[in-house]
Amino acid sequence: MKIPSHIKDTEHSNEWSVLRIMSDFVKGFDELQDLGPSVTFFGSARFHPDHHYYQEAYALAHRLGKKGYTIVTGGSHGIMEAANKGAFDAKSAQSIGLNINLPHEQSGNRYTTKHLSFDYFFVRKVMLIKYSLSYVIFPGGFGTLDELFEALTLTQTGKITQISIFLYGKSYWEKLYDFIKTTMVENRVIREEDVNLITLTDDFDEIVKQIDERLIVYTNALKAEGLEESRYYKKAIEHLSNQE
């Protein structure tokens, strides 16, 4: 009988677990530090290529890829495959897949230009979030909700630079969005302005426009902080000059 990984982890020393975690982080930082302007797509692995959400994720990622944005996903199937395929077919952008080792659902797709696998969910989430200036969140299950609220929490608390968070699929997300802007605000567990961290839209033009604007804001912020020699600043300036 195969022993579940979380059981095996409890049998290892704390020092061994720390080393495995460090290995995951070092691998991610080393491989992803030169990505440049990137957009992360989240969403369910269960949507098939004939589903309209799959097709829409492909189309949006392809459009962003044509503009030179690196597309980052969890590297599996469904929405992740669609976004990777869109970037791959655009031939103007990197297509990054950051997989997690799971007993089901999470095998890789073939549309990535760089593919990494992680043992720990929390390390993988850091990598999915750290290098992107915008997140496009398509319909998904518990994992997608986890990623959504992780991104919102980090942005709300200022632990990461403010990014654009898009909920794509208005008919799917509108009840959750309404709960956030009414019930949560009315009970004062979030501030009214926190709702503005989310953009609920199915409009490609709006998404692309906001991502372009976010890149300019972030690039100006880097310059103001004297970080013109940083890798990201140079990549961002190159990206912007190619759009002119």
Secondary structure, DSSP 8 states (H G I E B T S, - for coil): ----HHHHHHHS-HHHHHHHHHHHHHHHHHHHTT--SEEEEE--TT--TTSHHHHHHHHHHHHHHHTT-EEEE-SSSTHHHHHHHHHHHHSSS-EEEEEE--SSS----S--SEEEEES-HHHHHHHHHHT-SEEEE-S--HHHHHHHHHHHHHHHTTSS---EEEE--HHHHHHHHHHIIIIIHHTTSS-GGGGGGEEE---HHHHHHHHHHHHHHHHHHHHHTT-TTSHHHHHHHHHHHHH-
